Amino acid sequence: MRSIFTLFLMFVLPATVLAQDPSAVWRSLADVSYEPRVIDGQKMEYPIFGREAKKLNGQTVTVRGYYLPLDVKGTNTFMFSSLPMSSCYFCGGAGPETVMEVVSKSKIFYNKKPITLRGRLKLNADDNEHMMYVLENAERIDE
């Protein structure tokens, strides 16, 4: 019985805490460093995920942030940031750990205010056609 309780504390409780505190996901994703590598003849920064970020790989997470519009008409794939557009990775001075690519179950429309999403987080260190964090099968949960 004690081992079942230990497993609960190790695996279920952290997932529950993350689901209750969407900002905890962004803090965990900040656990990343970078090393330069040559990919397709280009020098690129390759992410080295830390322990906190690795814990989230493949997990269903809840995260709150800002929709970065690629198309204001709504789409199933878009960028999502922990910071407003004026401060985000693409427009401001933030790092790549503050943004993620989102693939949603249905269209989500641009909104200037923060929104909350839930989906399966994937860490991506190998495919430079995508962001290093991808939230798959996402749905907006604050409507």
KEDRENBA-910624 format. One record per residue: residue in one letter; z negated, x negated, y of N, C-alpha, C, O, CB in turn. Coordinates in steps of 0.2 Angstrom, whole numbers, padded with zeros to 4 digits, always signed. Atoms other than C-alpha are relative to their C-alpha. Glycine has a CB too. Layout:
! residues N
AZXYZXYZXYZXYZXY/...
//
This chain:
! residues 143
M+0000-0004-0006+0000+0000+0000+0000-0004+0006+0003-0003+0011-0006+0005+0000/R+0000+0004-0006-0004-0014+0012+0007-0003+0001+0008-0004+0007-0005-0006-0002/S-0006+0003-0002+0013-0022+0010+0005+0005+0003+0009+0003+0007+0003-0003-0007/I-0005-0006-0003+0022-0005+0014-0002+0000+0008+0002+0001+0012-0001+0006-0003/F+0002+0000-0007+0011-0005+0030+0003-0006+0004+0005-0005+0010-0008+0001+0000/T-0003+0006-0003+0016-0023+0034+0007+0001+0001+0009-0001+0007-0002-0006-0004/L-0007-0001-0001+0034-0019+0032+0001+0005+0006+0006+0004+0010+0004+0003-0007/F+0000-0004-0005+0032-0004+0043-0001-0003+0007+0003-0002+0012-0005+0006-0001/L+0002+0004-0007+0024-0015+0057+0006-0004+0002+0007-0005+0008-0006-0003-0001/M-0005+0005-0001+0038-0028+0055+0007+0003+0002+0010+0001+0006+0001-0004-0006/F-0006-0002-0001+0053-0017+0055+0001+0007+0004+0005+0008+0008+0004+0001-0007/V+0000-0006-0003+0050+0001+0060-0003+0001+0007+0000+0003+0012-0003+0006-0004/L+0003+0000-0006+0038-0001+0074+0004-0003+0006+0005+0000+0011-0007-0003+0000/P-0004+0003-0005+0049-0013+0084+0006+0004+0002+0007+0004+0008+0002-0007-0002/A-0006-0004-0002+0064-0002+0083-0003+0006+0004+0001+0008+0009+0003+0002-0006/T+0003-0005-0003+0053+0012+0089-0002-0002+0007+0000+0002+0012-0006+0003-0003/V+0002+0003-0007+0046+0002+0104+0007-0001+0004+0007+0001+0010-0004-0006-0001/L-0006+0001-0004+0064-0003+0109+0003+0007+0002+0006+0008+0007+0005-0004-0004/A-0003-0006-0002+0070+0015+0108-0004+0004+0006-0001+0007+0009-0001+0005-0006/Q+0003-0003-0006+0056+0020+0120+0000-0004+0006-0001-0001+0012-0008+0000-0002/D+0000+0004-0006+0058+0006+0132+0007-0003+0001+0008-0009-0002-0005-0006+0000/P-0007+0003+0000+0077+0003+0136+0001-0006+0003+0005-0010+0002+0004+0005+0003/S+0000+0006-0003+0073-0011+0147-0001-0006-0004+0000-0012-0003-0004-0001+0006/A+0002+0005+0005+0066-0021+0132+0007-0003-0003+0007-0009-0005-0004+0003-0005/V-0006+0002+0003+0084-0022+0125+0003-0006+0005+0005-0011+0002+0005+0005-0001/W-0003+0005-0005+0090-0032+0141-0004-0006+0000-0001-0011+0000+0001+0003+0007/R+0004+0006+0000+0075-0043+0140+0002-0004-0006+0002-0010-0006-0007+0002+0001/S-0002+0003+0006+0079-0047+0122+0007-0004+0000+0008-0009-0003+0000+0004-0006/L-0006+0003-0001+0097-0050+0126+0001-0006+0004+0005-0010+0004+0005+0005+0002/A+0001+0006-0005+0092-0063+0139-0001-0006-0004-0001-0012-0002-0005+0001+0005/D+0002+0005+0004+0087-0074+0124+0006-0003-0003+0008-0002-0009-0005+0002-0006/V-0006+0003+0002+0103-0084+0123+0001-0006+0004-0001-0006+0010+0006+0005+0001/S-0002+0006-0004+0109-0101+0128+0008-0001-0002+0011+0003-0005-0004-0006-0002/Y-0007+0001+0000+0127-0108+0129+0001-0007-0002-0002-0012+0001+0003+0002+0006/E-0003+0007+0001+0136-0123+0123+0007+0000+0000+0011+0004-0002-0002-0003-0008/P-0007+0000-0001+0153-0129+0128+0004-0001-0007+0002-0006-0011+0002-0005+0005/R-0005+0001+0006+0167-0128+0114+0007+0001+0003+0008+0005+0008-0002+0005-0005/V-0008-0001-0002+0186-0129+0115+0002+0006-0005+0002+0005-0011+0004-0006-0001/I-0002-0006+0004+0193-0112+0109+0007+0001+0002+0008+0002+0008-0004+0006+0000/D-0007-0001-0002+0212-0110+0108+0002-0005+0006+0006-0003+0010+0001+0007+0002/G-0002+0005-0005+0214-0126+0119-0004+0001+0007-0002-0003+0011+0007+0001+0001/Q+0004-0001-0006+0202-0119+0132-0007-0002-0001-0010+0000-0006+0001+0008+0002/K+0007+0001+0000+0185-0125+0136-0004+0006+0002-0003+0009+0007-0002-0006+0005/M+0004-0007-0001+0173-0110+0134-0007-0001-0001-0009-0006-0005+0003+0005-0004/E+0007+0000+0002+0154-0107+0134-0001+0004-0006+0001+0010-0006-0004+0002+0006/Y+0002-0004+0007+0149-0102+0116-0007+0002+0000-0011-0002+0001+0002-0005-0006/P+0007-0002+0000+0134-0091+0115-0004-0002-0006-0001-0002-0012-0001+0007+0001/I+0005+0002+0006+0119-0097+0104-0005+0005+0001-0010+0004+0006-0002-0008+0001/F+0004-0005+0000+0109-0082+0101-0007-0002-0002-0008-0005-0007+0002+0007-0004/G+0007+0002+0002+0090-0084+0101-0003+0005-0005+0000+0010-0006-0005+0000+0006/R+0004-0004+0005+0077-0076+0089+0000+0008+0003+0001+0012-0001-0007-0002-0001/E+0001-0007-0003+0074-0060+0101+0007+0003+0000+0007+0009-0002-0003-0001+0007/A-0007-0003+0000+0093-0057+0103+0002+0002-0008+0005+0007-0009+0005-0004+0003/K-0002-0001+0007+0096-0059+0084-0003+0006-0003-0001+0009-0008-0001-0007-0004/K+0003-0006+0003+0083-0046+0080+0003+0006+0001+0003+0011-0003-0007+0000+0003/L-0004-0006-0002+0094-0033+0088+0006+0001-0003+0009+0006-0003+0001+0000+0008/N-0007-0001+0003+0110-0037+0079+0000+0005-0006-0004+0005-0011+0002-0007-0003/G+0000-0005+0005+0115-0022+0069-0005+0006+0001-0004+0011-0003+0000-0003-0007/Q+0005-0006-0001+0101-0011+0075+0002+0005+0005+0006+0004+0010-0007-0003+0003/T-0001-0005-0005+0102+0005+0084-0005-0001+0006-0011-0001+0005-0001+0008-0003/V+0004+0001-0006+0096+0003+0102+0001+0005+0005+0006+0008+0005+0001-0008+0003/T-0001-0005-0005+0093+0013+0117-0001-0005+0006-0005-0009+0007-0006+0005+0001/V-0001+0005-0006+0098+0004+0134+0002+0004+0006+0006+0009+0006+0005-0006-0002/R-0001-0003-0007+0098+0009+0152+0004-0005+0004+0002-0010+0005-0006+0003+0003/G-0003+0005-0004+0110+0002+0164+0006+0004+0004+0006+0010+0005+0003-0005-0004/Y-0005-0003-0005+0126+0005+0175+0007-0001-0003+0009-0006-0006+0000-0004+0006/Y-0007+0000+0002+0143+0010+0170+0005-0004+0004+0004-0003+0010+0003+0008-0001/L-0005+0004-0004+0156-0002+0176+0007+0003-0001+0010+0002-0007+0000-0008-0002/P-0006-0004+0002+0172+0008+0178+0006-0005-0001+0008-0009+0003+0002+0004+0006/L-0007+0002+0001+0188+0002+0171+0005+0005+0001+0011+0004+0002+0001-0003-0008/D-0004-0006-0001+0195+0019+0172-0005+0006+0002-0009+0008-0002+0004+0002-0006/V+0004-0006-0003+0186+0033+0183+0001+0006-0003-0003+0011-0003+0000+0000+0007/K-0002-0007+0004+0194+0047+0172-0004+0000-0006-0004+0006-0009+0007+0000-0001/G+0004-0001+0006+0182+0043+0158+0004-0004-0006+0010-0003-0007-0002+0007-0002/T-0003+0003+0006+0185+0033+0142-0005-0002-0005-0011-0001-0004+0003-0007+0003/N+0004+0001+0005+0178+0028+0126-0002-0007+0000-0007-0009-0004+0003+0002-0007/T+0002+0007-0001+0177+0009+0130+0000-0002+0007+0004-0001+0011+0006-0004-0004/F+0002+0002-0007+0169+0002+0145-0005-0005+0000-0008-0007-0005-0002+0006+0004/M+0005+0005-0001+0158-0011+0152-0006+0003+0002-0006+0008+0006+0003-0006+0005/F+0007-0003-0001+0139-0008+0154-0004-0006+0003-0004-0011+0000-0003+0004-0006/S+0003+0005-0003+0128-0018+0165-0008+0001+0001-0009+0007+0002+0003-0002+0007/S+0007-0001-0001+0109-0020+0167-0001+0000+0008-0006+0003+0010-0004-0006-0003/L+0001+0000-0007+0112-0022+0186+0006+0004+0003+0011+0006+0000+0001-0007+0002/P-0005-0004-0004+0122-0011+0199+0006-0005+0001+0006-0011+0000-0003+0002+0006/M-0006+0004+0000+0140-0016+0201+0000-0006+0005+0003-0011+0004+0006+0005+0002/S+0000+0005-0005+0137-0026+0217-0004-0006-0002-0003-0012+0001-0004+0003+0006/S+0004+0006+0003+0125-0038+0207+0002-0002-0007-0001-0006-0009-0007+0002+0000/C-0002+0001+0007+0134-0037+0190+0003-0007-0001+0005-0011+0004+0004+0005-0003/Y-0003+0006+0002+0141-0052+0181+0007-0001+0003+0009-0006+0005+0001+0000-0008/F-0007+0000-0003+0159-0048+0187+0000+0000+0007+0005-0004+0010+0004+0006-0003/C+0000-0001-0007+0155-0044+0205-0005-0004+0004-0005-0006+0010+0000+0007+0002/G+0005+0003-0004+0139-0053+0209-0001-0007-0004+0003-0010-0006-0007+0004-0001/G+0001+0007+0003+0130-0069+0202-0004+0001-0006-0007-0005-0008-0004-0003+0005/A+0004-0001+0006+0122-0062+0186+0004-0004-0006+0010-0006-0005-0001+0007-0002/G-0003+0003+0006+0125-0070+0169+0003+0004-0005+0002+0011-0004-0005-0005-0003/P-0003-0004+0005+0135-0064+0154-0005+0004-0004-0003+0009-0008+0005-0004-0004/E+0005-0004+0004+0119-0058+0145-0002+0006+0004-0006+0010+0000-0006-0005-0001/T+0001-0006-0003+0118-0044+0158+0005+0005-0001+0004+0011+0002-0001-0002+0007/V-0005-0005+0001+0133-0035+0152+0002+0001-0007+0000-0004-0011+0007-0002+0004/M-0003-0001+0007+0140-0027+0136+0006+0004+0000+0007+0008+0005-0006+0003-0004/E-0005-0004+0001+0155-0019+0130-0002+0006-0004-0006+0005-0008+0006-0004-0004/V+0002-0006+0003+0153-0001+0125+0006+0004-0003+0011+0004+0000-0004+0005+0005/V-0005-0004+0003+0163+0009+0112-0004+0006-0002-0008+0006-0006+0003-0004-0007/S+0004-0006+0001+0157+0027+0113+0003+0005-0005+0009+0005-0006-0001+0003+0007/K-0003-0005+0004+0159+0042+0102+0004+0005+0003+0009+0007+0000-0006+0004-0003/S-0004-0004-0004+0166+0052+0116+0001-0003+0007-0003-0008+0008-0003+0007+0000/K-0001+0003-0007+0172+0049+0134-0006+0001+0004-0010+0006+0003+0006+0004+0003/I+0005+0000-0005+0159+0044+0146+0003-0001+0007+0007-0005+0007-0006-0005-0002/F-0003+0001-0006+0163+0046+0164-0004-0004+0005-0011-0004+0004+0001+0007+0003/Y+0003+0004-0005+0159+0035+0179-0005+0003+0004-0004+0009+0006+0005-0003+0004/N+0005-0003-0004+0143+0038+0188-0004-0006+0003-0005-0012+0000-0006+0004-0005/K+0003+0005-0003+0135+0027+0201-0008-0001-0002-0010-0007-0001+0000+0001+0008/K+0007+0001+0002+0117+0030+0195+0000-0003-0007+0004-0002-0011-0003+0007+0000/P+0001+0002+0006+0110+0022+0180+0000+0005-0006-0002+0011-0004-0007-0004-0001/I-0001-0004+0005+0113+0030+0163-0004-0003-0006-0005-0009-0006+0007+0003-0002/T+0003+0002+0006+0105+0029+0146+0004+0001-0006+0007+0006-0007-0007+0003-0001/L-0005+0000+0006+0115+0025+0130-0004-0002-0006-0009-0006-0006+0006-0005+0001/R+0003+0002+0006+0110+0024+0112+0006-0002-0005+0011+0002-0005-0004+0005-0003/G-0005+0002+0005+0121+0015+0099-0002-0006-0004-0008-0009-0004+0007-0002+0004/R+0002+0005+0005+0122+0001+0086+0003-0007+0004+0009-0007+0006+0004+0000-0007/L-0002+0006-0003+0122-0017+0094+0003-0005-0004+0000-0006-0010-0007-0002+0004/K-0003+0005+0004+0133-0030+0088+0000-0007+0004+0002-0006+0010+0007+0002-0002/L+0000+0007-0003+0131-0049+0093+0007-0003-0002+0009-0003-0008-0006-0004-0002/N-0006+0003+0001+0148-0057+0095+0001-0007+0003+0001-0008+0009+0006+0005+0003/A-0001+0007-0002+0150-0076+0096+0007-0003-0002+0008-0008+0001-0006-0004-0003/D-0006+0003+0003+0167-0078+0088+0006+0003+0003+0011-0001+0003+0000+0001-0007/D-0006-0003-0003+0179-0066+0096+0000+0000+0007-0003+0005+0011+0001+0008-0003/N+0000+0001-0008+0183-0071+0114+0004+0005+0003+0005+0005+0009+0002-0007+0002/E-0003-0006-0003+0193-0055+0116-0005+0006+0002-0003+0011+0005+0006+0003-0005/H+0005-0005-0001+0177-0045+0117-0006-0004+0003-0007-0010+0003-0002+0003-0006/M+0006+0002-0003+0160-0047+0126-0004-0003-0006-0003-0001-0011-0003+0005+0004/M+0005+0002+0005+0146-0056+0117-0005+0005-0002-0008+0004-0008-0004-0006+0003/Y+0003-0005+0002+0137-0040+0116+0004+0006+0000+0007+0008+0005-0007+0001+0005/V-0004-0006+0000+0145-0024+0110-0004+0006-0003-0008+0005-0008+0006-0001-0005/L+0004-0006+0002+0137-0007+0109+0005+0005-0004+0009+0008+0000-0004+0003+0006/E-0005-0004+0004+0146+0003+0095-0003+0007-0001-0009+0008-0002+0002-0004-0006/N+0002-0007+0002+0146+0021+0091-0005+0003+0005-0010+0007+0003-0002+0000-0007/A+0005-0002-0006+0137+0024+0108+0000+0007+0002+0006+0010+0001+0001-0004+0006/E+0000-0007-0003+0132+0041+0115-0005+0000+0006-0010-0004+0006-0002+0005-0005/R+0005-0001-0006+0124+0045+0132-0005+0005-0002-0004+0010-0005+0004+0003+0006/I+0006-0004+0002+0107+0052+0129-0004+0003+0006-0009+0006+0005-0004-0004-0004/D+0004-0002-0006+0101+0056+0147+0003+0006+0003+0000+0008+0009-0001-0005+0005/E-0003-0006-0003+0112+0071+0151-0004+0006-0001-0002+0012+0002+0007+0001-0002/
//
